[in-house]
Amino acid sequence: MAIDAREAAHRAASDAERVAWVDEQDRSLGGLPRAEVRERGLISRGTFILLFNSAGQLCVHRRTLSKALYPGYWDVAAGGMVQEGEDYAESAARELEEELGVGGVPLREHGRFYFDEPGNRLWGAVFSAVSDAPLKLQPEEVMEARFMSVDEALAVEPCCPDSLKALKLYLASF
């Protein structure tokens, strides 16, 4: 499946975005372009938003093929990189609205974790939200989405390992 021009342009703009650059203790070191952080193996900040409907099902979506990390993988969390000058909560609200079209809902934070894998080093903050509003998918980032039980979500493959870690942190918080 080919990457369309809109996705390619979105990817280029995304790579140029200045994201929060931090150390292994999550202390701010400033901001750098996203592509530079990835290429140099530096650490950034990310948000993971677990969107549930009122029936307790989790929204799981499939990433577009133009994504730098885990293209075409299933993702159990909306989210993305915290931009330079933004805090975790601001980033979570922005990302949920951008990716799934859900805005103005209360977000609850469930903790933070460090993720370290080649090409993906980050401090992640885990949030949850509940909404029955219709989803409006960002076509440059999300190919499809569906709600399913948490057990089903834990079994989808291939699945983004960082968001799976976020979901497991959320589950451990109860």
MORADA-V614478 format. One line per field, one symbol per residue. ss: DSSP state (h for helix, s for strand, l for the rest). phi: phi as a letter, one per 20 degrees, with the letter a starting at -180 (. if undefined). A space follows every 10 residues. Layout:
ss=???
phi=???
//
This chain:
ss=llllhhhhhh hhhhhhlsss sslllllsss ssshhhhhhh llssssssss sslllllsss ssslllllll lllssllsss slsllllhhh hhhhhhhhhh lllllllsss ssssssslls ssssssssss llllllllll lssssssslh hhhhhlllsl hhhhhhhhhh hhll
phi=.eeeffffff fffffegedf dcefdmefdo cbggffgffe medcdcdcde edefeneefd cdfffeffdl fmffcebfqr fffgndegff fffffffffd mdcmdfdded pcbdccbgnb dbedddccbc bdfffcffff cceabbebff ffffdfbfcf fffffffffg ffed
//
